[in-house]
């Protein structure tokens, strides 16, 4: 009885681990393939007005993409070099950190959350859409709210 439970738990754990690997490995490979290309630079220029409203500049695009797709640890690993090189200021690092704390690994985590317990591709897609919208909306609202607050604090009374 205990042996069967252990065997079943091991089997379930192995299946879940394979599902997670099937999601993480392609995401990491895709990011590593895109990182050296000018894709992030172009995206940064295209997103410049949006990023500015959130207190970030185009150099924040690479760590933002890394954090959104691969997680906060990977994003933080990208934030440190651009901050040390003084390509972004402390306020931008704070905005970037706040955004990523609220909304990191959006593709990977959302897909994992959606797959666990979902029945069929339609339910997976619906769960992913809901989770992505809520997480991105919250991250934008919190980061933009911080910008508005900072601007109101810097105005003379």
C-alpha positions as CSV (number, residue, x, y, z in Angstrom):
1,X,0.0,0.0,0.0
2,X,2.7,2.5,0.9
3,X,4.9,1.2,-1.9
4,X,2.1,1.8,-4.4
5,X,1.6,5.3,-3.1
6,X,5.3,6.1,-3.4
7,X,5.4,4.6,-6.9
8,X,2.4,6.7,-7.9
9,X,3.8,9.9,-6.4
10,X,7.1,9.2,-8.2
11,X,5.4,8.7,-11.5
12,X,3.3,11.8,-11.0
13,X,6.3,13.9,-10.1
14,X,8.3,12.6,-13.1
15,X,5.4,13.5,-15.4
16,X,5.1,17.0,-13.9
17,X,8.9,17.5,-14.2
18,X,8.7,16.5,-17.9
19,X,5.9,19.0,-18.5
20,X,7.9,21.8,-16.8
21,X,11.0,20.9,-18.8
22,X,8.9,20.9,-22.0
23,X,8.0,24.5,-21.2
24,X,11.2,25.9,-19.8
25,X,13.8,24.5,-22.2
26,X,12.2,26.0,-25.4
27,X,11.7,29.3,-23.6
28,X,15.4,29.5,-22.6
29,X,16.6,28.4,-26.0
30,X,14.4,31.0,-27.7
31,X,15.6,33.8,-25.5
32,X,19.3,32.8,-26.0
33,X,18.8,32.7,-29.8
34,X,17.1,36.2,-29.7
35,X,19.4,37.9,-27.2
36,X,22.3,38.6,-29.6
37,X,20.0,39.8,-32.4
38,X,18.8,43.4,-32.6
39,X,15.3,42.4,-31.7
40,X,15.4,43.8,-28.2
41,X,16.9,47.1,-29.4
42,X,14.1,47.5,-31.9
43,X,11.5,46.6,-29.4
44,X,13.0,49.1,-26.9
45,X,12.8,51.9,-29.5
46,X,9.2,50.9,-30.4
47,X,8.2,50.7,-26.7
48,X,10.1,53.9,-25.7
49,X,6.9,56.0,-25.1
50,X,5.3,53.2,-23.1
51,X,8.4,52.6,-21.1
52,X,8.9,56.3,-20.4
53,X,5.4,56.4,-18.8
54,X,6.6,53.6,-16.5
55,X,9.8,55.3,-15.6
56,X,12.1,53.3,-17.9
57,X,14.2,53.9,-21.0
58,X,15.0,51.6,-24.0
59,X,18.0,50.0,-22.3
60,X,15.6,48.5,-19.9
61,X,14.1,46.3,-22.7
62,X,16.6,43.4,-22.4
63,X,16.2,42.8,-18.7
64,X,12.5,43.5,-18.9
65,X,12.1,40.8,-21.7
66,X,14.4,38.4,-19.7
67,X,12.3,38.9,-16.6
68,X,9.0,38.7,-18.3
69,X,9.8,35.5,-20.2
70,X,12.3,33.7,-18.0
71,X,11.8,35.0,-14.4
72,X,12.9,37.5,-11.9
73,X,16.3,35.9,-11.3
74,X,17.2,35.9,-14.9
75,X,15.9,39.5,-15.2
76,X,17.9,40.6,-12.2
77,X,21.0,39.0,-13.7
78,X,20.4,41.4,-16.7
79,X,19.6,44.4,-14.6
80,X,22.9,44.3,-12.6
81,X,25.2,44.9,-15.6
82,X,23.2,47.8,-17.1
83,X,23.0,49.4,-13.7
84,X,26.7,49.0,-13.1
85,X,27.5,50.4,-16.5
86,X,25.3,53.4,-15.6
87,X,23.1,52.9,-18.7
88,X,20.1,53.3,-16.4
89,X,19.7,55.3,-13.3
90,X,18.6,54.2,-9.8
91,X,15.0,55.3,-10.4
92,X,14.8,53.2,-13.6
93,X,16.2,50.2,-11.8
94,X,13.5,50.7,-9.1
95,X,10.7,50.9,-11.8
96,X,12.1,47.9,-13.6
97,X,12.3,45.9,-10.3
98,X,8.8,46.9,-9.3
99,X,7.4,45.9,-12.7
100,X,9.2,42.5,-12.6
101,X,8.3,41.8,-9.0
102,X,4.7,42.3,-9.9
103,X,4.9,40.5,-13.3
104,X,7.8,38.1,-13.9
105,X,8.0,34.9,-15.9
106,X,4.7,35.8,-17.4
107,X,5.0,33.2,-20.3
108,X,6.6,30.4,-18.4
109,X,4.7,30.7,-15.1
110,X,1.4,31.4,-16.8
111,X,1.8,28.4,-19.1
112,X,2.7,26.2,-16.1
113,X,-0.3,27.5,-14.1
114,X,-2.6,27.0,-17.0
115,X,-1.4,23.5,-17.8
116,X,-1.8,22.2,-14.2
117,X,-5.3,20.9,-14.0
118,X,-6.5,22.3,-17.4
119,X,-8.5,20.0,-19.6
120,X,-7.8,20.6,-23.3
121,X,-6.0,23.3,-25.2
122,X,-9.0,25.7,-25.1
123,X,-9.0,25.8,-21.3
124,X,-5.2,26.2,-21.3
125,X,-5.5,29.2,-23.7
126,X,-8.4,30.7,-21.7
127,X,-6.4,30.4,-18.4
128,X,-3.3,31.8,-20.0
129,X,-5.2,34.8,-21.4
130,X,-6.8,35.6,-18.0
131,X,-3.5,35.2,-16.1
132,X,-1.5,37.3,-18.6
133,X,-4.0,40.1,-18.7
134,X,-4.4,40.3,-14.9
135,X,-0.6,40.1,-14.2
136,X,0.3,42.6,-16.9
137,X,-2.5,45.0,-15.9
138,X,-1.4,44.9,-12.3
139,X,2.2,45.5,-13.1
140,X,1.4,48.4,-15.4
141,X,-1.0,49.9,-12.8
142,X,1.5,49.6,-9.9
143,X,4.5,50.9,-11.8
144,X,2.5,53.7,-13.4
145,X,1.0,54.6,-10.0
146,X,4.6,54.9,-8.6
147,X,5.5,57.2,-11.4
148,X,2.5,59.4,-10.8
149,X,3.2,59.5,-7.1
150,X,6.9,60.4,-7.7
151,X,5.9,63.2,-10.1
152,X,3.4,64.6,-7.6
153,X,6.1,64.5,-4.9
154,X,8.5,66.5,-7.1
155,X,6.1,69.3,-7.9
156,X,6.4,72.4,-5.7
157,X,3.4,73.0,-3.4
